[in-house]
Amino acid sequence: MSEQPRFSWDAGTMSDHIVAYIDGGARGNPGPAGYGVRIERPDGTLVEEFGGSIGVATNNVAEYRGLVAALEYALGHGYTSITVRSDSLLLVKQMLGEYRVKHPGLQPLYRAAKALAARLTRVSFQHVERALNAHADRLANAAMDEAM
C-alpha cells in the first residue's frame, strides 16, 4: 500500500524539489549496517547517489540514518521541497505521525529527522514497494559490505 503525499503541488515544475529514495539495512539485525540514498529530480533524472556504513546497528536505525542523510542533503544543497520514498512502512508511518516511536534507540533519530524536515518548506513521505526502491537498496547493501 502506498502513502499519498501530505501536500498537494505540481512537483514537476519546481526546480527546488527533489525526490529521495532511501533504504537501510543490517546483516544480522543488529549487525553490520548501512544506508543508501538516491536523489532524483521529479522527472526521474539522477542527481546523486550515496550511502554510508554505520557500524553495528538495527535495520530501523539504518533506515532512519538514510532519512537523516537525505534531509541533510536537501538542506545542504539549497532544496526547499522533498519527497521521501522508502520501503520501510514503519519509518513512513512514524514520520507521518500515524505510528508512535516507541523504541528508545529510534527516538533521537526520529527527533533529528523531524527537526531537519521542519527546516524545509515542503516534505512528503511515501511508502513504495521494494522493487521500486532497488537503487537505494543497492547502495545500502554496498554500505553494509563496507561495514563488514
N, C-alpha and C positions, 0 to 999 in steps of 0.2 A: 504494500500500500504506500503510495507516495503522498508526501505532505504538499500542500499548496503554499506558495509564498505568503508571508504575513502581509506584505504590502502589494498594492497593485500599481504597476507602472510599466511603461514600454522600455525594458532594459536594453533592447536592441538599438535605441537611439542615444543611449547615454555613454559618452566617452569616458566617464569616470566610474563605470560599472564593470566589475569582473565577476566571474564565476569560479569558485574554488571547489574542486573535488578533493576531499580529504579522506585519508584512511590511516589506521594504526593497527598494530598487532603485536603479539608477543608469542614466542615459541616456548610453550610450557605454561604460560598464564598463571602465575608470573614466570617470566623468563626473559631472554634477550629480546628487547623490544625496539620498535622504531615506528616512524610515521612517514607518510608521503603526502605531498600536496601538488596538485596540478592546477595552475591558474590559466584560465581561458578568457577571451573576450566573449560577449554574449552570442556571437555568431559561431563559436567553437574554435576560433583561431587560438593556437597555443601562444601564451605569453611567457610562461616559465614553469618549470617543474623542479621540485627539490624535495628532499627528505632529510631525516635526522635519526641517528641512533641515540637511544636514551638509556642504555644500560638495561638493568633488570627492572621490569615493570609489568603491569597487567595490560590486557587488551584495551580496557576502557581508559586507563591513563594514557596510553599511546594515542587513542582516538582524540582525546582532549588536547594532547600536545600538538597534534596535527591541526586542530581547530585554532589553537592559540597562534601557531606559526602562520596560518593563513590570514588571520585577522591582523597580525603584526605586519605581514607583507603588504596588505591593503593600505594600512596606515602609513607605513614607511615609503610607499611608492605613490602617495597622493591620491589614492582612490577614496571615494566617499560612499560608495554603494557596492555591496557584495551579496551574491547568492552563494550560500554554502551548501554543497551537496555531499551527503555522507550515506554510507550503507549501514551505519550504526543507528538503529531506531532509538536506542536508549539516549544517545547524545542528542539527537534531533528533538525527541520528546522533552528532554530536560531543558534544552535551550529555548524551547517554545513555552516552557512553564507548565507542561502537561504532566510531567513526572517530577517528583522531588528528587533532589540529590542527597541520598542517604549515606553513601559511603564516604567516610572521613577523608580517604585518600583522593577523592574526586572533588571535594568541596573547594579547595583552594584553586584548582584548575578551572572549575566552573565559575568561580568569582572573577578570576582573571579574564576569562573569555567574555563574561558579561560586561566587565569594565571596558575591555577593548571594543566590544560591539557598540557600547554606548557612545563611543567617540566617533562613530560613523553615522552618516545621515540615514542610510537605509541598509538593513541587514535582513535577509530571509534565510530560512533553513528548509531544506528539502531532503526527505529520505528517498534514496534511489536504490534500485536493485544492485547487487554485487556486480553483475555483468556490465552495468553502466558506470562502474567505478574502477574498471580494470587498470587504468593508468596510475591512479593513486595507489592501488593495491600493489602494483609492480614496484613503485617507488618505496612503499612501506616494507616490502619484502627485501629489497636491496639494503635498506637501513637495518633491518633485523639481521641480515647476513653480516653487516659491519659490527653489530653488537656482539655477535658470536666470536 
